[in-house]
């Protein structure tokens, strides 16, 4: 009888232990799913922060190298992540130089020789207008959410998103790190790593500004880690979302359109 009682008590404790373990693993799984969903939500927000559905912007680009310093004023239009047109307004000698993106194709227009040049895939990592931004930076036809797996970690004041390319993703980056402020969910810093894990460049966000109903960092500063004395700063002077644009706006004829 005592033996049976002992077995009965043992089975009760075993069942309780199993229930506790199941509860623990269920809680861990729920937290993991919650973290993953939150990570994707934050990445989607960053993905569309400066584009929304459609946008028009006026911005300045300041380029600093050991050899020269120059400044450009630009006007841009975008429709989602598949269509973009960027045109140089100043300086006068480069006025009208323009870049068009349609899906995964890209063209430059050079008004001095009145010629449209298609940018080949081999030139996508080339510098755009002598800056530290590449042609590939201007032409992101796939979202970060689609291109990367994301893992979330956090401190008391910041979220950190660690991005790893998906197997099918074509990219020169071995990984990205995005730091986001918790209080307003705006980006602070983005770091780019090569396939060996070496830090290659850093983008810093500053100058929080209200653009209508949207609040954004107005200034982005890109610093390459492999080129001493180089830095490119883009500052939005004006940014309008929800502008009336269609795919027909992003044509080669409009690329060549005079002011």
C-alpha positions in Angstrom: 0.0 0.0 0.0 2.8 2.4 0.8 4.5 1.4 -2.4 1.3 2.2 -4.4 1.0 5.5 -2.6 4.6 6.3 -3.4 4.0 5.5 -7.1 0.9 7.6 -7.1 2.7 10.5 -5.5 5.6 10.1 -7.9 3.3 10.2 -11.0 1.6 13.3 -9.7 4.9 15.1 -9.3 6.0 13.8 -12.7 2.8 15.3 -14.3 3.4 18.6 -12.5 7.0 18.7 -13.7 5.9 18.0 -17.2 3.2 20.7 -17.0 5.8 23.2 -15.7 8.3 22.3 -18.4 5.6 22.6 -21.1 4.5 26.0 -19.7 8.1 27.2 -19.6 8.8 26.1 -23.2 5.5 27.6 -24.4 6.4 30.9 -22.7 9.8 30.9 -24.3 8.3 30.1 -27.7 5.7 32.8 -27.3 8.4 35.3 -26.4 10.4 34.2 -29.4 7.5 34.6 -31.7 6.7 38.0 -30.2 10.3 39.1 -30.6 10.4 37.9 -34.2 7.1 39.7 -35.0 8.3 42.9 -33.4 11.6 42.7 -35.3 9.8 42.4 -38.6 7.4 45.2 -37.6 10.3 47.5 -36.8 12.2 46.6 -40.0 9.1 47.3 -42.1 8.8 50.7 -40.5 12.5 51.5 -41.4 11.9 50.1 -44.9 9.3 52.6 -45.8 10.3 55.5 -43.5 11.4 57.9 -46.3 9.3 56.5 -49.1 5.8 55.7 -47.8 3.6 55.1 -50.8 4.8 58.1 -52.8 7.1 61.0 -52.1 8.7 64.2 -53.5 11.8 65.6 -51.8 14.2 68.5 -52.1 17.6 67.7 -50.5 21.2 68.8 -50.4 24.1 66.4 -50.7 27.5 67.4 -49.3 30.5 65.3 -50.4 33.8 65.5 -48.6 37.0 63.7 -49.8 40.7 64.4 -49.2 40.8 65.8 -52.8 37.7 67.9 -53.0 34.5 69.1 -51.4 31.3 69.7 -53.3 27.6 70.3 -52.7 24.5 69.4 -54.7 20.9 70.3 -54.5 18.6 67.5 -55.6 14.9 66.9 -56.4 13.5 63.4 -56.2 10.3 61.6 -56.7 9.5 58.0 -55.6 6.6 55.6 -55.9 7.0 52.7 -53.5 10.4 50.9 -53.9 10.1 50.2 -57.6 10.2 53.7 -59.1 12.4 56.7 -58.5 13.7 59.8 -60.3 16.4 62.0 -59.0 17.5 65.3 -60.7 20.3 67.7 -59.9 19.1 71.3 -59.5 22.5 72.9 -58.5 25.3 73.6 -59.2 24.3 75.1 -62.6 27.0 73.2 -64.5 25.4 69.9 -63.5 21.8 71.0 -63.6 19.6 68.4 -65.2 21.8 65.4 -64.6 19.2 62.8 -63.7 18.8 59.2 -62.6 15.8 57.0 -63.3 14.9 53.7 -61.6 12.2 51.4 -63.0 11.9 48.1 -61.2 15.5 46.6 -61.5 16.7 48.9 -64.3 18.5 52.2 -64.0 19.5 55.0 -66.4 21.5 58.2 -66.1 20.8 61.3 -68.3 23.7 63.6 -69.1 22.2 66.9 -70.5 25.5 68.3 -71.8 25.7 65.6 -74.4 22.0 64.9 -74.4 22.5 61.2 -73.8 20.8 58.6 -71.8 23.1 55.9 -70.4 21.8 52.6 -69.0 23.6 51.6 -65.8 24.9 48.0 -66.2 24.9 45.5 -63.3 28.7 45.7 -63.2 28.4 49.4 -62.2 25.8 49.1 -59.5 28.4 49.5 -56.8 29.9 52.5 -58.4 29.8 55.9 -56.8 26.7 58.1 -57.6 27.8 61.6 -58.5 31.1 61.2 -56.7 29.5 60.5 -53.4 29.8 57.6 -50.9 26.4 56.4 -52.0 26.4 53.8 -54.7 24.0 53.3 -57.7 22.8 50.3 -55.8 21.8 52.5 -52.8 19.6 54.5 -55.0 18.0 51.4 -56.6 16.4 49.2 -53.9 13.7 47.3 -55.7 13.3 44.7 -52.9 12.5 45.5 -49.3 14.8 44.8 -46.4 12.1 42.5 -45.0 12.2 40.4 -48.2 16.0 40.5 -48.5 17.1 39.8 -44.9 16.4 37.7 -41.8 16.2 39.9 -38.7 17.0 39.3 -35.1 15.9 41.7 -32.3 17.8 42.7 -29.2 17.4 45.8 -26.9 18.7 48.0 -24.2 16.6 50.3 -22.0 16.6 53.0 -24.6 17.2 51.4 -28.0 16.3 48.4 -30.2 19.0 46.7 -32.3 18.1 44.9 -35.5 20.7 42.4 -36.8 20.1 41.6 -40.4 21.5 38.5 -42.2 21.0 38.1 -46.0 18.5 35.3 -47.0 19.9 32.5 -49.1 18.4 33.9 -52.3 19.4 37.5 -51.6 22.0 39.1 -54.0 24.0 41.7 -52.0 27.6 42.7 -51.3 26.7 43.0 -47.6 27.3 40.1 -45.2 25.1 41.8 -42.6 23.5 45.0 -41.4 22.9 46.5 -37.9 20.2 49.0 -37.3 19.8 51.0 -34.1 16.4 52.4 -33.3 15.3 54.7 -30.5 12.6 53.3 -28.4 10.9 56.6 -27.5 9.9 57.5 -31.1 11.0 54.4 -33.1 13.3 56.5 -35.3 16.7 55.2 -36.6 19.9 56.3 -34.9 22.6 54.4 -36.8 23.0 51.8 -39.5 26.2 49.8 -39.9 27.2 47.7 -42.9 29.4 44.6 -42.7 31.1 42.6 -45.5 31.0 38.8 -45.7 33.9 38.5 -43.3 32.1 40.6 -40.7 34.3 43.6 -41.2 32.6 47.0 -40.7 32.6 48.8 -44.0 30.5 51.9 -43.5 28.3 53.7 -41.0 25.1 55.7 -41.6 24.1 58.1 -38.8 20.7 59.8 -38.6 20.1 63.2 -37.0 18.2 66.4 -37.0 14.7 65.1 -36.2 12.2 67.2 -38.2 8.4 67.3 -38.8 7.4 66.9 -42.4 3.7 67.4 -42.3 2.3 64.5 -40.4 5.5 62.5 -40.6 8.5 63.0 -38.2 11.9 61.9 -39.6 15.6 62.4 -39.2 16.3 65.1 -41.8 20.0 64.4 -42.0 21.8 61.2 -43.0 25.6 61.0 -42.8 27.4 58.2 -44.5 31.0 57.4 -43.5 33.0 54.7 -45.3 35.4 52.8 -43.0 37.7 51.8 -45.8 38.3 55.3 -47.2 40.0 57.9 -44.9 38.6 61.4 -45.1 35.5 60.5 -47.0 32.0 61.4 -45.9 28.7 62.2 -47.6 25.8 64.0 -45.9 22.2 64.2 -47.2 19.8 66.7 -45.7 16.1 66.9 -46.6 15.0 70.5 -47.0 11.5 69.5 -47.9 9.6 66.2 -48.0 6.0 65.6 -49.1 4.3 62.2 -48.9 1.2 61.0 -50.7 1.9 63.1 -53.8 0.0 62.4 -57.0 2.3 60.1 -58.9 1.8 57.1 -61.3 4.2 54.7 -63.0 3.8 56.8 -66.2 5.8 59.6 -64.5 8.9 57.4 -64.4 9.8 57.3 -68.1 12.9 57.9 -70.2 11.1 60.9 -71.7 10.6 62.4 -68.3 14.2 61.6 -67.5 15.2 63.9 -70.4 12.7 66.5 -69.6 14.2 70.0 -69.5 13.5 72.4 -66.6 
